[in-house]
Amino acid sequence: MNERGSIKWTSLMLPEHIQELKQLRQRQYDVNQPILSEDQQEEIQRKVREAYESQAPVTVEYYENKRIHSVSGTIDKVNIGMRRIEISSSTGLDYVNFTSLISLI
């Protein structure tokens, strides 16, 4: 007997059910945004300032769309008005909001 696994059953499912299963699989990887203490936030701000002034390469971890992402590059601009940093990476220019920052390495 040759089993085809879930392929065998998808032909019997409604498109809405298939879509809901896909969404359920995606949601299982969702994470809550880490809550940083005031000390951790101040440490990140200090590291951002130092990395910007020295133009040293950094890796920034940030929270977006229920996932933790990272980008490596140099901080080109600290935009206080828009409350974000601009990072020049190998893929171009990335923008990270201050409130999304988790760590700076």
Buried (B, 14 or more C-beta within 10 A) or exposed (E): EEEEEEEEEEEEEEEEEEEEEEEEEEEEEEEEEEEBEEEBEEBBBEBBEEBBEEEEBBEBBBBEEEEBBEBBBBBBBBEEEEEBBBBBBEEEEBEBBBEBBBBBE
